[in-house]
Amino acid sequence: MKLVIAVISSRDTTTLLDALNREEFGATLIQSHGGFLREGNATIFIGVEDERVERLIGILSETCKTRTRLMSPSIPAIESGEYLPSGPIEVDVGGATIFVLPVERYERI
C-alpha cells in the first residue's frame, strides 16, 4: 500500500477528480496556496495498492498539464552586472508534484 500526495494547480482539480472517480481511486482534496506565483493549489491524498501506483501516476500526467504564463518580474536588489528583464517573462505553471510514500497500515472506518 502507498500514499500518493499530489500538489496540483487548482485549475486541474475537477478534471483530475473526475478521472480518479472513473477508475475508482478514492481521494481527499485539501485546498492549498503558495508557490512561486502564489496561485491556488490543491493537495490530493490518495491511498492506493502498490500495483496501481503507475496507473495513478499516468492519470496525474494526463490531467495535470504544464502551461506557460507571462508574468512581470519583481525587482530584486541587483548587483553590478546582473541582468534584469525589462518586460514580462514566460514561466511554466501547473503540472504536478508527486510524492509516493509507503503505508504501514491502512484502515477505512
Long-range contacts (C-beta under 8 A, 24 or more apart in sequence): 1-47, 1-48, 1-49, 1-50, 1-102, 1-103, 1-106, 2-47, 2-48, 2-49, 2-50, 2-53, 2-100, 2-101, 2-102, 2-103, 3-45, 3-46, 3-47, 3-48, 3-100, 3-101, 3-102, 3-103, 4-44, 4-45, 4-46, 4-47, 4-48, 4-53, 4-56, 4-57, 4-98, 4-99, 4-100, 4-101, 5-43, 5-44, 5-45, 5-46, 5-98, 5-99, 5-101, 6-43, 6-44, 6-46, 6-60, 6-64, 6-96, 6-97, 6-98, 6-99, 7-32, 7-41, 7-42, 7-43, 7-44, 7-96, 7-97, 8-41, 8-42, 8-43, 8-44, 8-60, 8-64, 8-94, 8-95, 8-96, 8-97, 9-39, 9-40, 9-41, 9-42, 9-64, 9-93, 9-94, 9-95, 10-39, 10-40, 10-41, 10-42, 11-94, 12-42, 12-63, 12-64, 12-65, 12-94, 12-96, 13-42, 15-63, 16-44, 16-59, 16-60, 16-63, 16-64, 17-44, 19-59, 19-62, 19-63, 20-46, 20-56, 20-59, 23-55, 23-59, 25-52, 25-56, 25-59, 36-91, 37-69, 37-71, 37-91, 37-93, 39-93, 47-103, 47-106, 53-100, 57-98, 60-96, 60-98, 61-96, 64-94, 64-95, 64-96, 65-94, 65-95, 66-92, 66-93, 66-94, 66-95, 67-92, 67-93, 67-94, 68-92, 68-93, 69-93
